Amino acid sequence: MTRMERKKTGTVAGEAPRQPRRAGRGGKLRLEPEVMQSHPVAGAWLESVRSTIGDANFEWGLKTARSGRVRVLEIGPGLVSANVSEEGGGGKRVIITVPMLTDIAWARLEERMAAEAVWTARLSEGECPENLTDLFADCGVTLAPSTDETLSCRMNGPADSGQRRAGAVAWLAAERFTIEPLAMLEVRGRSVTRIVERIRRHRALDLSGGAHAHPDPIIPFDEELEESLNDSVEHFWRSKFEFNHSLSQAPTQHVPHALLRRLGPSTMEGKFPLAGLLATIYDHVSERSRAMLEDGAG
């Protein structure tokens, strides 16, 4: 890959594409501090940053954010960053790193969301459901980082200056979280688009009755041996039922195209559904394979 191609794509050969980040120009705070501190998402975010950098740096950050010395706010997976300048000095990039939720926690959250269609509808429209923070709490996690979690600040410069500037970044980010609470989802590791896709996949699997290619065998553990092992050596492996009894059992229900059902709805737009096209191809290949085997056997 040439240097020009690498500049256009933002990646090099063999690397995964970078996660998109939400950026803004920054500027002066428009909301009052009390409004942000009383917000369930922004308030928890501010409290977490305050416990990390201390009260003095937190207050300095508020004054700096009010004066408009915070520029290019950027929100991405596991980070919040911006350029912050001090009086008489140039701007420096400050990055606040935030712990992201584990895949297990996200799977638990998405499974709960899939149980109600309202989550897909609200999130698809960019609306924040009122009980979003309650759902996170029910799953044992928090939407905004809690004071028990470890946040860190990075900047090329003195540590104390980085702590002060991180306070300014936190206040401007809090204004964004107040206006757009769903932005915190991306900070914690999942974009709204990805969450909606995974919820729809969960619901598709639930509606199809699951996607098991082969059902798990039912093993009766509650049966007790009627006699000791020594007394049943000669007939231990013999079935208790006649051969005709096994033939009378209902056959296991076959789920057609079980592997395709695992994919869920396709995210690609086209004239025909992708899963339907693949199902047709699978059926055609299966018929051709059976015909070839029969011709070879004949």
C-alpha positions as CSV (number, residue, x, y, z in Angstrom):
1,M,0.0,0.0,0.0
2,T,1.4,3.4,-1.0
3,R,1.8,6.3,1.4
4,M,-1.1,8.1,-0.4
5,E,-3.4,5.1,-0.1
6,R,-2.5,4.8,3.6
7,K,-3.4,8.5,4.1
8,K,-6.8,8.0,2.4
9,T,-7.8,4.9,4.3
10,G,-6.1,5.6,7.6
11,T,-4.9,2.0,7.8
12,V,-1.9,-0.1,6.7
13,A,-2.0,-3.6,5.3
14,G,-2.9,-6.2,7.9
15,E,-4.4,-3.7,10.4
16,A,-8.1,-3.6,11.4
17,P,-9.9,-0.3,10.5
18,R,-10.0,2.2,13.4
19,Q,-13.2,2.8,15.3
20,P,-14.9,6.1,14.3
21,R,-14.7,8.9,16.8
22,R,-17.2,11.7,17.4
23,A,-15.6,15.1,17.2
24,G,-16.8,18.7,17.8
25,R,-15.2,22.1,17.7
26,G,-15.5,22.7,21.4
27,G,-15.9,26.3,22.6
28,K,-17.4,27.9,25.7
29,L,-19.8,26.1,27.9
30,R,-23.5,26.9,27.2
31,L,-25.1,24.9,30.0
32,E,-25.0,25.8,33.7
33,P,-22.9,23.5,35.9
34,E,-25.9,22.6,38.0
35,V,-27.7,21.3,35.0
36,M,-24.9,19.0,34.0
37,Q,-24.2,17.8,37.6
38,S,-27.9,16.9,38.0
39,H,-28.0,14.9,34.8
40,P,-27.9,11.1,35.4
41,V,-25.1,10.5,32.8
42,A,-23.2,13.8,32.8
43,G,-23.4,14.1,36.6
44,A,-21.9,10.6,37.1
45,W,-19.2,11.4,34.6
46,L,-18.2,14.6,36.3
47,E,-18.1,13.0,39.7
48,S,-15.9,10.2,38.4
49,V,-13.4,12.7,36.9
50,R,-13.5,14.9,40.1
51,S,-12.6,12.0,42.3
52,T,-9.6,11.3,39.9
53,I,-8.1,14.8,39.5
54,G,-9.2,16.5,42.8
55,D,-11.4,19.5,43.6
56,A,-8.9,22.2,42.8
57,N,-8.2,20.9,39.3
58,F,-11.9,20.3,38.8
59,E,-12.7,23.9,39.6
60,W,-9.8,25.2,37.4
61,G,-11.2,23.1,34.6
62,L,-14.6,24.7,34.9
63,K,-13.2,28.2,34.6
64,T,-11.1,27.2,31.6
65,A,-14.1,25.5,29.9
66,R,-16.2,28.6,30.5
67,S,-13.5,30.9,29.0
68,G,-13.6,28.9,25.7
69,R,-10.0,27.6,25.8
70,V,-11.1,24.0,25.0
71,R,-11.1,23.0,21.3
72,V,-11.7,20.0,19.1
73,L,-13.6,17.7,21.6
74,E,-13.2,14.1,20.6
75,I,-15.2,11.1,21.9
76,G,-14.3,7.5,21.1
77,P,-14.2,4.0,22.5
78,G,-12.5,4.3,25.9
79,L,-11.4,7.9,25.6
80,V,-12.4,11.5,25.7
81,S,-9.9,14.1,24.5
82,A,-9.6,17.8,23.5
83,N,-7.0,20.6,23.0
84,V,-6.8,22.8,26.1
85,S,-4.8,26.0,26.4
86,E,-3.7,27.9,29.5
87,E,-3.3,31.6,29.7
88,G,-0.1,32.7,28.0
89,G,0.5,29.2,26.7
90,G,-0.3,27.1,23.6
91,G,-2.9,24.4,23.4
92,K,-2.0,20.8,24.2
93,R,-3.9,17.6,23.6
94,V,-5.3,15.9,26.7
95,I,-6.7,12.4,26.7
96,I,-8.9,10.9,29.4
97,T,-8.9,7.1,29.2
98,V,-12.1,5.4,30.4
99,P,-12.5,1.7,31.2
100,M,-14.7,0.0,28.6
101,L,-17.3,-2.7,29.6
102,T,-16.4,-6.3,28.9
103,D,-18.0,-8.3,26.1
104,I,-19.8,-10.4,28.7
105,A,-21.4,-7.3,30.2
106,W,-22.4,-6.0,26.8
107,A,-23.9,-9.4,25.9
108,R,-26.0,-9.3,29.1
109,L,-27.2,-5.8,28.3
110,E,-28.1,-6.5,24.7
111,E,-30.0,-9.7,25.7
112,R,-32.1,-7.6,28.1
113,M,-32.7,-5.0,25.4
114,A,-33.8,-7.6,22.9
115,A,-36.6,-8.6,25.2
116,E,-38.5,-5.4,24.5
117,A,-39.0,-3.8,21.0
118,V,-39.0,-0.3,22.5
119,W,-35.2,-0.4,22.9
120,T,-34.6,-0.9,19.2
121,A,-37.1,1.8,18.3
122,R,-35.7,4.4,20.6
123,L,-32.0,3.7,19.9
124,S,-32.6,3.7,16.1
125,E,-34.1,7.2,16.4
126,G,-31.2,8.4,18.5
127,E,-33.4,8.8,21.5
128,C,-32.2,7.9,25.0
129,P,-34.7,5.8,26.9
130,E,-35.4,7.1,30.4
131,N,-34.6,3.8,32.1
132,L,-31.3,3.3,30.3
133,T,-29.2,3.9,33.4
134,D,-31.5,1.6,35.4
135,L,-31.0,-1.2,32.9
136,F,-27.2,-0.9,33.3
137,A,-27.6,-1.0,37.1
138,D,-29.8,-4.1,36.9
139,C,-27.0,-5.8,34.9
140,G,-24.4,-4.9,37.5
141,V,-22.6,-2.2,35.6
142,T,-22.9,1.6,35.2
143,L,-23.4,3.6,32.0
144,A,-21.0,6.4,33.0
145,P,-17.8,5.3,34.8
146,S,-18.2,5.1,38.5
147,T,-15.9,6.5,41.1
148,D,-14.7,2.9,41.8
149,E,-13.3,2.7,38.3
150,T,-9.8,4.0,37.3
151,L,-9.6,6.9,34.9
152,S,-6.3,8.2,33.7
153,C,-5.1,11.4,32.0
154,R,-2.4,11.7,29.4
155,M,-0.6,14.8,28.0
156,N,2.8,15.7,26.8
157,G,3.8,17.9,29.7
158,P,3.9,18.2,33.5
159,A,1.5,15.9,35.3
160,D,-0.2,18.7,37.3
161,S,-0.9,20.7,34.2
162,G,-2.4,17.6,32.6
163,Q,-4.7,17.1,35.6
164,R,-5.9,20.7,35.4
165,R,-6.6,20.5,31.6
166,A,-8.3,17.2,32.0
167,G,-10.9,19.0,34.2
168,A,-11.6,21.4,31.4
169,V,-12.1,18.4,29.0
170,A,-14.4,16.7,31.4
171,W,-16.7,19.8,31.7
172,L,-17.0,20.2,27.9
173,A,-17.6,16.5,27.5
174,A,-20.3,16.7,30.3
175,E,-22.1,19.2,28.2
176,R,-22.1,16.8,25.3
177,F,-23.4,13.9,27.5
178,T,-26.2,16.1,28.8
179,I,-27.4,16.9,25.3
180,E,-26.5,13.5,23.8
181,P,-26.4,10.9,26.6
182,L,-26.0,8.0,24.0
183,A,-22.5,9.3,23.3
184,M,-21.5,7.6,26.6
185,L,-22.3,4.2,25.0
186,E,-19.5,4.7,22.6
187,V,-17.1,5.7,25.3
188,R,-17.9,2.4,27.1
189,G,-17.2,0.4,24.0
190,R,-20.3,0.1,21.8
191,S,-21.7,2.5,19.2
192,V,-25.4,2.9,19.0
193,T,-25.4,1.4,15.5
194,R,-23.7,-1.8,16.6
195,I,-26.0,-2.2,19.6
196,V,-29.1,-1.9,17.4
197,E,-27.7,-4.5,15.0
198,R,-26.9,-6.9,17.8
199,I,-30.4,-6.4,19.4
200,R,-32.0,-7.2,16.1
201,R,-30.0,-10.3,15.7
202,H,-31.0,-11.5,19.2
203,R,-34.7,-10.8,18.3
204,A,-34.4,-12.7,15.0
205,L,-33.0,-15.7,16.7
206,D,-35.7,-15.6,19.4
207,L,-38.4,-15.4,16.8
208,S,-37.0,-18.3,14.8
209,G,-36.9,-20.5,18.0
210,G,-33.2,-20.4,18.3
211,A,-30.5,-21.5,15.8
212,H,-29.4,-24.9,16.9
213,A,-28.2,-27.1,14.1
214,H,-28.5,-30.2,16.3
215,P,-30.5,-30.2,19.6
216,D,-28.7,-31.2,22.7
217,P,-29.4,-34.8,23.7
218,I,-31.6,-35.3,26.7
219,I,-29.8,-37.5,29.2
220,P,-31.9,-38.8,32.1
221,F,-29.8,-38.4,35.2
222,D,-32.6,-39.2,37.6
223,E,-32.8,-42.9,36.7
224,E,-31.4,-45.2,39.4
225,L,-29.9,-48.6,38.8
226,E,-32.4,-51.3,39.7
227,E,-29.6,-53.7,40.5
228,S,-25.9,-53.6,41.2
229,L,-23.3,-53.4,38.4
230,N,-22.0,-56.9,39.2
231,D,-25.5,-58.4,38.8
232,S,-26.1,-56.7,35.5
233,V,-22.9,-57.3,33.6
234,E,-24.4,-59.7,31.1
235,H,-27.3,-57.3,30.1
236,F,-26.0,-53.9,31.0
237,W,-25.7,-52.6,27.5
238,R,-29.0,-54.0,26.3
239,S,-31.8,-51.5,25.8
240,K,-34.8,-51.6,28.1
241,F,-37.1,-51.0,25.2
242,E,-38.0,-53.1,22.1
243,F,-36.7,-52.0,18.7
244,N,-40.2,-51.1,17.5
245,H,-40.5,-48.8,20.5
246,S,-37.7,-46.6,19.2
247,L,-39.2,-46.4,15.8
248,S,-42.4,-45.0,17.2
249,Q,-40.7,-42.0,18.7
250,A,-41.4,-38.6,17.1
251,P,-38.4,-37.5,14.9
252,T,-36.5,-34.5,16.0
253,Q,-37.7,-31.3,14.4
254,H,-35.3,-30.2,11.6
255,V,-34.5,-26.5,11.5
256,P,-33.7,-25.6,7.8
257,H,-30.7,-23.5,7.2
258,A,-29.8,-23.3,10.9
259,L,-26.4,-21.7,10.3
260,L,-27.9,-18.9,8.2
261,R,-30.4,-18.2,11.0
262,R,-27.4,-17.5,13.3
263,L,-26.4,-14.6,11.0
264,G,-29.6,-12.8,11.7
265,P,-30.9,-10.0,9.4
266,S,-28.4,-8.7,6.8
267,T,-27.1,-5.2,7.2
268,M,-26.5,-4.9,3.5
269,E,-29.1,-3.2,1.3
270,G,-30.0,-4.9,-2.0
271,K,-32.8,-6.0,-4.2
272,F,-33.0,-9.5,-2.6
273,P,-32.3,-10.5,1.0
274,L,-28.8,-12.0,1.4
275,A,-29.9,-14.8,3.6
276,G,-32.5,-15.9,1.0
277,L,-30.0,-15.9,-1.8
278,L,-27.6,-18.0,0.3
279,A,-30.4,-20.4,1.2
280,T,-31.2,-20.9,-2.5
281,I,-27.5,-21.6,-3.3
282,Y,-27.2,-24.1,-0.4
283,D,-30.3,-26.0,-1.6
284,H,-29.0,-26.1,-5.2
285,V,-25.6,-27.3,-4.1
286,S,-27.1,-29.9,-1.9
287,E,-29.3,-31.3,-4.8
288,R,-26.3,-31.4,-7.1
289,S,-24.2,-33.1,-4.5
290,R,-26.9,-35.8,-3.9
291,A,-27.2,-36.3,-7.7
292,M,-23.5,-36.8,-8.1
293,L,-23.4,-39.3,-5.3
294,E,-26.3,-41.2,-6.7
295,D,-24.7,-41.3,-10.2
296,G,-21.4,-42.5,-8.7
297,A,-23.1,-45.2,-6.7
298,G,-25.0,-46.4,-9.8
